[in-house]
Amino acid sequence: MYNIRRFALHDVHLLCGFEPRVLTNISTLPALVDLELGHFSNANIATISTLRSLRRLSLTNPLYTQWSPFKLTVSNVKRLLSSNRLELEDLTLGALDLVFDLVPSSNGVAIQHGDSTERDQGIWEQWPNLCRADLRACSSINWAPNLSYTFPRVRSFSSPMHMDWATREYNRPFLSALHGLEGSLALMRFALHSGCMLRSAVIRDTIRIDSDIDLREFLPPTLQHMDVTLRMDALTFRQATFVSTIARRTNQITSLSMSIQSGPFCGSFLTTMFHILKTLSTTRLRYLSIKWNVICGDVECEYCEIDAAPQPLARIVDVLIPSVLALALDLGKDRSRRYSKSKESGHLAKASYYEVERLKESFKHATDDVAESSSL
């Protein structure tokens, strides 16, 4: 029990109703470095707020806000984060108020000029060893701390929805140092104009597949990993302008994840995918992921092209983009398949979910190592 290094509990409040001492027991684990909690109250976190030496922390879906069910003056999440300031390397916060639970906004002045009031409010707290911060699902209205000071080593950042923080001049150094960023196209533009040479981008906007967006306005030529959501209909799939833009403007891209939203495509699924994949034939992709829960347009369809689609689609990828070493297909219920390049045949063959995820991560780590060495 005392050797436990990782602990995950996704409904803290429910379990504490049956076993009130569970959090007290967690607080006594001397080897604990990785903690993941969900559905908790502010009082729940008070029990473990003095934990030390956490390197990875995930706190999501709290059962409170600063004002509900009653007004709070102290955030125990903030106390826990402060207790582990020097150790934390990976942080995920979900549905929390960043002003109340993390760090308030700053006026952006240098630390030596900050007044005592700002120091007392915790504005100048710093997490010097944090490398990854995921704040995507948090409340962030009017949240604009000096992240260049607060997170000096963060290189992978998932931004909250509101972008007040990104508009501040004092956060340009933070943006310029990022290797990975998740957020809107508008945020990508801020990062690019700050001099950021991103390797990985997760774009939250849904983009029409026939859009003629010039990616040079949003993404740097150094980009190697992209995750994007596309929207199309039966009239636009042949003009896969945005996909062809990916192929032309991101010539270093090796990993692409596409989530496709659309209407009925049952009878023309493979034809549609052929047109989309053909536009990517000039790339050197090593990993490709396609998520497309196609709506069937014919309830009484005798032969469903989509049910049979994963295997022929893998063959199309094999022919059109021979550089792909790992392929993930999620085409709706019971139509998820994974493929990896067989060393014996030289073609994509069925593989396990874990094998493909391992390959995907290995490609990403190879990119991260190159990025790290180039920044030294």
N, C-alpha and C positions, 0 to 999 in steps of 0.2 A: 504493500500500500504506500509506504513512504518513498518508494522509488518511482512513483508515477510522475512522468514528465509532461504528459498531455492529457487534458481533461475537457470534454465537450458535454454541455448540458443545454438542450434547446428549449426547454420549458422549465425554467428555474422556479417560477412561482407555483406551478402545479406540483412539482416534486417536493418543494419545501412545505406544502400543505400536508404531505404524508410523512415526511422526514425532516423536521425543522433544523436538525443539526448538520445537514449535508454541506452547507456553505462554511460552517465552522470547521468541519473536517477538511474541506478544501484549503482553508487558510493555514492549515498546519502541515501541508505537503512541502517538504524542504527542497525537493528536486523539480517542482513544477515550473516549466518555462513556457508552456503553450496552453492558453485558456480560451475557451469559446463558450459564451453564454447567450441565451435568448429568452425573451419573455420574462423580464425581471422587474422588480420595483426598486425605487431608490433605496429603500430600507434593506433589501436583499444585498445590494452592493456594499452597504456599510459594513457588513460582516467580513468582507474580504478586501476592504479598501486599503489595508496595511500590507497586503501581499508585496513581496519584493522579488526581483530577478526574473520577471516575465519578459520573454523575448518576442512572443507573438500573442496578440490579444484581439479577440473578436467579440464585440458587444452589439447585439441587434435586437430590434423590436421591443423596446422598453414598454412597460405598462403605465407610464406616467409622462407628463411634461412638467415644465417649471411651474405651470399654473393649474394643473389638474392631476389627481382629484383634489388637491389643495396646494396652496402656494408653497414652493420650496425656496429656501435661502441658500442651501448648500447642495452641490451636486457630488454624490459619492462616486460617480463615474469619473469626474474630474480629479477627485482625491486619489482614486486608483491609478489613473494615468500619471499623475504627479509622482506617486510613489515609485513608478517604474520608468521615470523619464530617461534615466541613463542606460537602461538595459533594452528597452523596446526597439525591435528592428522591423516589425510587421504589425500594422494596425488596421483593423476594419471596424467601422462604426456604422450602424444602420438605424435610421429613424430617430436619431438623437438630435438635440438642439446644439449646434456647434458653438454658439455664443455662450450657452449655459454650461455645457458638458465638456467642452474642450478648451478653447481659448477665445477670449473676446476680441473685438476689432481693435486695431491699432491706429495711431495717427502717423505711423511710418517713420518716426524719427529714430535715429540710431540709439542703441541701448544706453550709451553713456549720457545721452541727453534726456532719457525718459524720466518723467517725474516720479515721485514716490507713490502717487495715487495709481499710476499705471502698474508699477511693480506690485503693489498690494492687490490689484485686481488680477494678477497672474498673466498680464499681457505679455510679459517678457519671459515666460517659461519657454524652455527649449528642449527638444527631443533630439539630442545630437547624433544618435546612432540609428535613428529610424530611416529605413531605406524604401519602404513601401507603405502608402497610406491610401485606404479605400474609404471615401466619405460620400459615395455616390447617392445614398438614400437618405441623407441627413438634411435637416432644416438649416438653411443658410442665408435667409433674408438679412441684408445689411451686414453680412459676415465678411470682414476684410482685414484679417490679421496680417502681420508681416511674416509671411511664410518663408521668406528668404532667411529670416532669423530663426523662426520656430522650428522649421524642418530643413536644416542646412544640408542633409545628406539624402533626402528623399529623391529617388530617381524614377519611381513608378507611382503615378498619382491618378486616382479616380475621383473626379471633381464632383461636388454637389451641384444641384441643378442651377442655382443662382450663381452668377459669376461676378459679383461685386469685387471679390478678392482679385480677380484677374485683371481688372481695369486699373489697378493701382500701380503706379510707377515703381514703388518699392518691391513689388513682386516680380518684376522682370528677371532679376537674377535667378529666382526660384524656377520660373518657366524655362529659362534658357538652359538650365542644367538637366531637365527631364529627358529620360530615354523612352519612357512609356507614359501615355496620357489617354484617359477616357473622358469623353465629354462631347459637346456639340461641335459642329463645324466652326461656329463663331469662336469657340475656345481654341480650336486648332489654329485659327488665324492669329489670335493673340500670341500663341506660343511661337508660331513661325516668325512673327514680327519682332519677337523678343530674342531671336537668334537661336531658337531651339532646333536641334538636329535629331528629331524623334526617330527611334527605331520601331516603335510599336504604337498604333493608334486604334482605339475603339471609338467609333463614331456613333453617337446616340441618335442623331437625326435619321428619319426615314427618307430615303432619297429615291426619286423616280428613276427607273432604269434608263429612260430616254433623256435624262437631264444632261445638259452640256456644261455642267460645272467644271471649271478649270481647276484641277487639283493643285496646280502650282501656287494658287492663292492661299491654300490651306495646309498643305503638307510638304515637307522637305524631300529632296531626292534620296535622302538616306533611309527612308522608310522601308522596313523589311517585313513587318507584320501588320495586317489590317483586318478589322472586324467591322462589317457594315451591314445595315438593313436596307433592302431594296423593295420598291413597290412597282408593280407593273400590271398591265391588263393585256387582253388579247390583241390590242391594236398597237402596243408599244414594244413587245418583246423582241421584234426583229430589229428595232433601232436601239440596240443595247449600248447606247452612247456612253453611259457612265462606266460600264464594265470595260469598254475599249479604252476609256480614259485611264482607268487603273493600269491597264497593260502598257500604255504609252508613257504615262507620266511618273510611274513608280517602277522604274526599270530594275531596282534592286529587290523587289518584293519576292519573298520566298514562302510566305504563309498568308493565306486568305480565308477568312470565314465569312460566308454570305448567308444572311437570313432573308428569305424572300416572302413578301406578302403579296397575295394576288387573289383574283376571283377564280371561276371554274377554268381548269386547264386539263381536265382528265384526258380528253381525246387528243391532245397535242403536246403532252408532257415531254416526251423524248425529243421531239422536233424543237421545242422551245429550249430545252437544255442544250441541245447541239449548237444552236445559234449563240447562246450565252457562252458556252465553253470554247467555241471557236474563236471568240474575241480574246480569250486568254492564252491562245496557243503560242504566242510569242514570248510569254513569261517563262521564268525559271522556277516556278512554284515547286516546293518540296512537300508542303502540306496544304490540303484543300478541304474545307468543310462547307457543306450545303445543307441548310435547314429550310424546308419548304413543305408546310402542311397543306397540300393541294386540296382545294374544295372540289369534290366530284360533281360534275354538272348533270349527271344522269343517274338517278336512283336505281334504275333497273338495268344498269350496264351489265352485259353478259361477260365481257372480258375487261378487266380493269388494268389498263396499261401501267398505272402507278404501282399496283401490287407487285407487278413483275419488274418494276423499274430499277431497283438497286443494282442488280448484276449487269444489265446492258449499259446502265449509266457509268458504272465502273469501267467497262470496256471502252466507252467513248472517251473518258478521261485518259485512259491508257494510251489511246491513239493520238488524241489532240494535244495532250500535255504530258509527254513521256517523262518529264522531270519529276512528276509527283511521286513521292515515296510513301505517303500516308494520306488516306482519304476517309473522311467521315461523312456519312449520308444520314440525315434524319428527315424522312419524307412523310411523317405522320405515324399514326398508330400501327405498331407491329412492322414498321418499315424503316427501322434503324439498322444500318450496317456499317462495319468498319473494314477497311482494306489496307494492306501494306504491300510494298513491292517485294515479290518473292525473289530470293537470290538464285534459286534454281531456274525458274522460268523467265525471270526478268519482267514479269507482268504483275499487276495488282491482284492479290488473292485475299480471301476472307481472313480477317484477323480479329483478335479480341479488342474490346474497348480499351483495356489497360495498355495493350501493346501500342495502339495508335496514340493514346495520350502520352505514353512514354516517349515516342518518337517526336511528337509535337513539342514536348517540353525540352527534349534534347536539342532541337533546332533553335528554340528560343534561348536556351542557355548558351549555345554556341555564339549567338548574336550578342548576348549580354556580355560574354567574356571579351569579345572583340571591342565592344563599346567601352568596357571598363578599362581595358589596356590602352585604348586610344585617348582616354581622358586623364591618364596618369602623367 
